[in-house]
Amino acid sequence: MATAEVRAAQAVEPVVETADLTRVYRSATGETYALRGVDLVLLPGSLTVVAGPSGSGKSSLLTLLSARERPSAGELRVLGSDVAGASAGLLRRLRHRRIGYVPQRASTGLFPHLTAGDHVRQVAAWRGDRHADVHAVLDAVGLAPRAGHRPATMSGGEQQRLAVAMALVARPALVVADEPTAELDHAHADRVLDALAVAAEEGSAVVLSSHDPRVTERAGRLLRLRDGVLSSETAQSQETVAVIDSAGRLQLPPALLVRFPSRRVVVEADGDHVRLRAPEESG
């Protein structure tokens, strides 16, 4: 990359920054760590997919990134605001005006008395765009013919596509989508992914979670979570790298982890190279 391009990249303000991000849920039976020490930066114009098995922390991470919850520990800055310390009013304005969010259960964000078109118009008004092309937004996800229908008359997949349209209208700075293609057939899933990709091309930072290989292969950047920890990162057309968190912990991919059954590793430095090997068994 040329020097001018490097300087331009460095001048871009991150949409999201996290450092040692931790989320703990407390109940009568004790504490559950949903996320442990996640370090992450999301830039404008990026398309990031978060993958991992059920219970890995994907939904918890996306809920935090969309400023719907506060972290238990660590740092989280979304669009320049410190989520842990911001007032409830500031976070509410941030969510309404600058963040598009697609919940895992799309019906939770819909109003039974509004049509599909009314939903999109309402969100556009919250974001200060009263002249948004509602038809174009609905058409992008294949819902233009259903503009006059209310949620009760729509299928689960149609409700999910409506949630995506609401998230994308008026070009929010950040789009967060939790399993946005889970209830869709291949054709409609492709339309939704195309719409999300266009949003990234137009400058939004887009982050979504998915189990679907068709989704992960379209990611500009693929993050894998395991047990609440960011274990690996793959950039488009690049090799997968393991992640070292701020405490110096290295997350090995499962395929390599099986080589260290004792969960201990010998680290050897040799010039510019570092080798990891299993410790020798003591007699």
JOUR-V378002 format. One record per residue. N is the residue number from 1. RES is the residue in three letters. PSI is psi in degrees with one decimal (* if undefined). OMEGA is omega in degrees with one decimal (999 if undefined). Layout:
n=N res=RES psi=PSI omega=OMEGA
n=N res=RES psi=PSI omega=OMEGA
//
This chain:
n=1 res=MET psi=134.9 omega=179.9
n=2 res=ALA psi=157.8 omega=-177.3
n=3 res=THR psi=-42.1 omega=-179.9
n=4 res=ALA psi=-38.7 omega=179.7
n=5 res=GLU psi=-37.9 omega=177.2
n=6 res=VAL psi=-46.7 omega=179.6
n=7 res=ARG psi=-39.2 omega=179.5
n=8 res=ALA psi=-41.8 omega=179.5
n=9 res=ALA psi=-39.5 omega=-179.6
n=10 res=GLN psi=-25.1 omega=-177.4
n=11 res=ALA psi=-13.4 omega=-179.2
n=12 res=VAL psi=127.8 omega=179.2
n=13 res=GLU psi=128.6 omega=177.6
n=14 res=PRO psi=145.6 omega=173.5
n=15 res=VAL psi=-38.3 omega=178.5
n=16 res=VAL psi=137.5 omega=172.6
n=17 res=GLU psi=131.1 omega=174.1
n=18 res=THR psi=152.1 omega=175.5
n=19 res=ALA psi=119.4 omega=179.7
n=20 res=ASP psi=39.2 omega=-176.2
n=21 res=LEU psi=128.0 omega=-176.3
n=22 res=THR psi=136.9 omega=175.2
n=23 res=ARG psi=122.4 omega=-179.8
n=24 res=VAL psi=131.4 omega=174.0
n=25 res=TYR psi=129.7 omega=-177.7
n=26 res=ARG psi=140.0 omega=177.8
n=27 res=SER psi=-179.2 omega=-179.4
n=28 res=ALA psi=-23.0 omega=-177.9
n=29 res=THR psi=-3.6 omega=177.8
n=30 res=GLY psi=-156.6 omega=-177.3
n=31 res=GLU psi=142.4 omega=175.4
n=32 res=THR psi=123.1 omega=177.9
n=33 res=TYR psi=110.3 omega=176.7
n=34 res=ALA psi=-34.4 omega=178.6
n=35 res=LEU psi=142.2 omega=-179.8
n=36 res=ARG psi=108.3 omega=169.2
n=37 res=GLY psi=48.3 omega=-178.9
n=38 res=VAL psi=125.3 omega=174.8
n=39 res=ASP psi=127.7 omega=-171.7
n=40 res=LEU psi=143.8 omega=172.4
n=41 res=VAL psi=129.5 omega=174.9
n=42 res=LEU psi=128.6 omega=-177.8
n=43 res=LEU psi=157.7 omega=174.9
n=44 res=PRO psi=143.2 omega=177.6
n=45 res=GLY psi=12.4 omega=-178.2
n=46 res=SER psi=149.8 omega=174.8
n=47 res=LEU psi=107.0 omega=-173.6
n=48 res=THR psi=132.5 omega=175.6
n=49 res=VAL psi=132.4 omega=176.6
n=50 res=VAL psi=121.9 omega=-177.9
n=51 res=ALA psi=162.6 omega=179.4
n=52 res=GLY psi=160.8 omega=-179.5
n=53 res=PRO psi=166.5 omega=176.0
n=54 res=SER psi=136.3 omega=-178.7
n=55 res=GLY psi=4.5 omega=-178.1
n=56 res=SER psi=-14.7 omega=178.8
n=57 res=GLY psi=8.1 omega=-176.5
n=58 res=LYS psi=-52.6 omega=-177.6
n=59 res=SER psi=-37.8 omega=178.3
n=60 res=SER psi=-42.0 omega=179.1
n=61 res=LEU psi=-45.7 omega=-178.2
n=62 res=LEU psi=-34.3 omega=176.4
n=63 res=THR psi=-39.4 omega=177.8
n=64 res=LEU psi=-45.2 omega=-177.6
n=65 res=LEU psi=-28.1 omega=179.5
n=66 res=SER psi=10.7 omega=176.0
n=67 res=ALA psi=31.7 omega=177.0
n=68 res=ARG psi=-15.7 omega=173.5
n=69 res=GLU psi=160.8 omega=175.8
n=70 res=ARG psi=148.0 omega=178.8
n=71 res=PRO psi=152.9 omega=174.6
n=72 res=SER psi=-30.7 omega=178.1
n=73 res=ALA psi=167.1 omega=-178.7
n=74 res=GLY psi=-174.5 omega=-176.7
n=75 res=GLU psi=141.0 omega=175.7
n=76 res=LEU psi=113.3 omega=176.1
n=77 res=ARG psi=124.3 omega=179.5
n=78 res=VAL psi=118.6 omega=-179.6
n=79 res=LEU psi=42.6 omega=175.9
n=80 res=GLY psi=-4.4 omega=-177.4
n=81 res=SER psi=137.4 omega=175.9
n=82 res=ASP psi=105.5 omega=-173.7
n=83 res=VAL psi=-36.2 omega=-178.7
n=84 res=ALA psi=-36.0 omega=-174.6
n=85 res=GLY psi=-7.7 omega=-176.6
n=86 res=ALA psi=152.8 omega=177.3
n=87 res=SER psi=158.5 omega=178.1
n=88 res=ALA psi=-36.2 omega=179.3
n=89 res=GLY psi=-41.9 omega=179.6
n=90 res=LEU psi=-43.5 omega=179.8
n=91 res=LEU psi=-36.9 omega=177.9
n=92 res=ARG psi=-43.1 omega=178.2
n=93 res=ARG psi=-38.7 omega=178.5
n=94 res=LEU psi=-45.8 omega=-179.2
n=95 res=ARG psi=-41.5 omega=-177.4
n=96 res=HIS psi=-40.0 omega=-168.2
n=97 res=ARG psi=-28.9 omega=-168.5
n=98 res=ARG psi=-4.3 omega=-177.7
n=99 res=ILE psi=124.8 omega=171.7
n=100 res=GLY psi=131.3 omega=-174.4
n=101 res=TYR psi=131.2 omega=175.7
n=102 res=VAL psi=107.7 omega=-179.4
n=103 res=PRO psi=160.4 omega=179.3
n=104 res=GLN psi=-37.6 omega=174.4
n=105 res=ARG psi=99.3 omega=-172.0
n=106 res=ALA psi=-31.7 omega=-175.7
n=107 res=SER psi=-23.0 omega=-177.5
n=108 res=THR psi=-19.8 omega=-178.7
n=109 res=GLY psi=11.1 omega=-176.4
n=110 res=LEU psi=152.1 omega=178.9
n=111 res=PHE psi=125.6 omega=-173.0
n=112 res=PRO psi=-24.8 omega=-176.1
n=113 res=HIS psi=-5.6 omega=-178.1
n=114 res=LEU psi=143.7 omega=172.6
n=115 res=THR psi=170.7 omega=177.9
n=116 res=ALA psi=-44.8 omega=179.0
n=117 res=GLY psi=-39.0 omega=178.7
n=118 res=ASP psi=-38.8 omega=178.5
n=119 res=HIS psi=-47.5 omega=-177.1
n=120 res=VAL psi=-41.0 omega=178.3
n=121 res=ARG psi=-39.2 omega=-179.6
n=122 res=GLN psi=-45.4 omega=-179.7
n=123 res=VAL psi=-40.6 omega=178.1
n=124 res=ALA psi=-39.3 omega=178.4
n=125 res=ALA psi=-40.4 omega=176.7
n=126 res=TRP psi=-34.4 omega=-177.3
n=127 res=ARG psi=9.1 omega=174.5
n=128 res=GLY psi=18.0 omega=179.8
n=129 res=ASP psi=90.1 omega=-178.4
n=130 res=ARG psi=0.4 omega=-179.9
n=131 res=HIS psi=21.6 omega=-179.3
n=132 res=ALA psi=145.3 omega=178.6
n=133 res=ASP psi=89.4 omega=-175.9
n=134 res=VAL psi=-41.5 omega=-179.5
n=135 res=HIS psi=-43.5 omega=-178.0
n=136 res=ALA psi=-39.5 omega=-179.4
n=137 res=VAL psi=-44.5 omega=178.8
n=138 res=LEU psi=-38.2 omega=179.7
n=139 res=ASP psi=-33.2 omega=-179.2
n=140 res=ALA psi=-28.9 omega=179.6
n=141 res=VAL psi=13.8 omega=175.9
n=142 res=GLY psi=27.7 omega=-176.6
n=143 res=LEU psi=4.9 omega=-177.5
n=144 res=ALA psi=-40.1 omega=179.6
n=145 res=PRO psi=-13.6 omega=-177.0
n=146 res=ARG psi=15.5 omega=-174.7
n=147 res=ALA psi=-32.6 omega=-177.3
n=148 res=GLY psi=9.2 omega=-176.8
n=149 res=HIS psi=147.0 omega=177.5
n=150 res=ARG psi=160.9 omega=-175.7
n=151 res=PRO psi=-36.7 omega=-176.8
n=152 res=ALA psi=-22.5 omega=-179.5
n=153 res=THR psi=7.7 omega=-177.3
n=154 res=MET psi=148.2 omega=176.3
n=155 res=SER psi=169.0 omega=177.6
n=156 res=GLY psi=-38.9 omega=178.4
n=157 res=GLY psi=-38.0 omega=177.6
n=158 res=GLU psi=-38.9 omega=176.6
n=159 res=GLN psi=-38.0 omega=179.0
n=160 res=GLN psi=-41.4 omega=178.1
n=161 res=ARG psi=-33.2 omega=175.4
n=162 res=LEU psi=-41.5 omega=178.0
n=163 res=ALA psi=-37.2 omega=177.6
n=164 res=VAL psi=-44.3 omega=178.5
n=165 res=ALA psi=-41.7 omega=178.6
n=166 res=MET psi=-37.6 omega=-179.5
n=167 res=ALA psi=-31.3 omega=-172.4
n=168 res=LEU psi=-20.2 omega=-174.0
n=169 res=VAL psi=143.0 omega=177.2
n=170 res=ALA psi=19.3 omega=171.9
n=171 res=ARG psi=67.8 omega=176.6
n=172 res=PRO psi=157.2 omega=-178.8
n=173 res=ALA psi=-29.2 omega=-177.5
n=174 res=LEU psi=131.4 omega=174.8
n=175 res=VAL psi=123.7 omega=-178.7
n=176 res=VAL psi=122.0 omega=-175.2
n=177 res=ALA psi=121.6 omega=-177.8
n=178 res=ASP psi=105.5 omega=-179.5
n=179 res=GLU psi=56.7 omega=-172.9
n=180 res=PRO psi=-9.8 omega=-180.0
n=181 res=THR psi=12.3 omega=-171.9
n=182 res=ALA psi=-34.1 omega=-176.4
n=183 res=GLU psi=17.0 omega=-173.1
n=184 res=LEU psi=147.9 omega=171.4
n=185 res=ASP psi=174.1 omega=-173.6
n=186 res=HIS psi=-43.2 omega=-175.6
n=187 res=ALA psi=-46.4 omega=-179.3
n=188 res=HIS psi=-32.7 omega=175.8
n=189 res=ALA psi=-40.8 omega=178.8
n=190 res=ASP psi=-39.2 omega=179.6
n=191 res=ARG psi=-41.9 omega=179.0
n=192 res=VAL psi=-43.7 omega=179.3
n=193 res=LEU psi=-37.5 omega=176.2
n=194 res=ASP psi=-42.8 omega=-179.6
n=195 res=ALA psi=-39.7 omega=178.0
n=196 res=LEU psi=-38.6 omega=178.4
n=197 res=ALA psi=-39.4 omega=177.8
n=198 res=VAL psi=-40.7 omega=178.1
n=199 res=ALA psi=-41.4 omega=177.6
n=200 res=ALA psi=-41.7 omega=179.4
n=201 res=GLU psi=-28.8 omega=-179.1
n=202 res=GLU psi=2.5 omega=171.1
n=203 res=GLY psi=-9.1 omega=177.8
n=204 res=SER psi=148.5 omega=166.9
n=205 res=ALA psi=118.1 omega=-176.0
n=206 res=VAL psi=127.6 omega=176.8
n=207 res=VAL psi=130.0 omega=-179.9
n=208 res=LEU psi=156.9 omega=176.2
n=209 res=SER psi=151.7 omega=179.3
n=210 res=SER psi=150.9 omega=169.4
n=211 res=HIS psi=-10.0 omega=-168.2
n=212 res=ASP psi=120.0 omega=178.4
n=213 res=PRO psi=-29.6 omega=178.3
n=214 res=ARG psi=-27.7 omega=178.3
n=215 res=VAL psi=-47.5 omega=-175.2
n=216 res=THR psi=-31.9 omega=-178.2
n=217 res=GLU psi=-13.2 omega=178.5
n=218 res=ARG psi=-0.4 omega=-177.0
n=219 res=ALA psi=137.2 omega=168.2
n=220 res=GLY psi=-25.5 omega=-179.6
n=221 res=ARG psi=128.9 omega=-178.4
n=222 res=LEU psi=121.7 omega=177.8
n=223 res=LEU psi=133.5 omega=178.2
n=224 res=ARG psi=129.3 omega=177.2
n=225 res=LEU psi=145.6 omega=174.4
n=226 res=ARG psi=120.0 omega=179.6
n=227 res=ASP psi=40.2 omega=176.4
n=228 res=GLY psi=7.6 omega=-177.4
n=229 res=VAL psi=137.7 omega=174.7
n=230 res=LEU psi=111.4 omega=-171.2
n=231 res=SER psi=-32.8 omega=-179.7
n=232 res=SER psi=162.1 omega=-178.9
n=233 res=GLU psi=132.2 omega=178.1
n=234 res=THR psi=121.1 omega=174.9
n=235 res=ALA psi=155.6 omega=-177.1
n=236 res=GLN psi=130.3 omega=178.0
n=237 res=SER psi=20.5 omega=178.4
n=238 res=GLN psi=166.3 omega=179.4
n=239 res=GLU psi=159.7 omega=177.0
n=240 res=THR psi=135.0 omega=179.1
n=241 res=VAL psi=142.4 omega=172.9
n=242 res=ALA psi=157.1 omega=-175.0
n=243 res=VAL psi=132.9 omega=173.3
n=244 res=ILE psi=120.0 omega=-177.4
n=245 res=ASP psi=179.6 omega=-173.9
n=246 res=SER psi=-16.7 omega=177.3
n=247 res=ALA psi=1.9 omega=178.8
n=248 res=GLY psi=9.1 omega=-179.8
n=249 res=ARG psi=130.1 omega=179.5
n=250 res=LEU psi=128.2 omega=179.1
n=251 res=GLN psi=109.3 omega=-179.6
n=252 res=LEU psi=143.0 omega=174.6
n=253 res=PRO psi=149.9 omega=-178.9
n=254 res=PRO psi=-35.6 omega=-178.7
n=255 res=ALA psi=-29.7 omega=177.9
n=256 res=LEU psi=-28.2 omega=-176.7
n=257 res=LEU psi=-32.0 omega=-178.4
n=258 res=VAL psi=-16.8 omega=178.4
n=259 res=ARG psi=-7.8 omega=-177.8
n=260 res=PHE psi=68.2 omega=-175.7
n=261 res=PRO psi=-25.9 omega=179.5
n=262 res=SER psi=-6.0 omega=-175.6
n=263 res=ARG psi=32.0 omega=174.7
n=264 res=ARG psi=148.1 omega=-177.5
n=265 res=VAL psi=142.5 omega=174.4
n=266 res=VAL psi=127.3 omega=-179.4
n=267 res=VAL psi=122.9 omega=-178.7
n=268 res=GLU psi=127.1 omega=178.5
n=269 res=ALA psi=132.3 omega=179.6
n=270 res=ASP psi=93.7 omega=-177.3
n=271 res=GLY psi=-123.1 omega=-180.0
n=272 res=ASP psi=-0.1 omega=-174.9
n=273 res=HIS psi=146.3 omega=173.9
n=274 res=VAL psi=128.5 omega=179.5
n=275 res=ARG psi=142.2 omega=173.9
n=276 res=LEU psi=132.4 omega=176.4
n=277 res=ARG psi=155.1 omega=177.7
n=278 res=ALA psi=141.0 omega=178.0
n=279 res=PRO psi=148.7 omega=178.4
n=280 res=GLU psi=141.2 omega=179.8
n=281 res=GLU psi=131.9 omega=177.7
n=282 res=SER psi=144.8 omega=-179.5
n=283 res=GLY psi=* omega=999
//
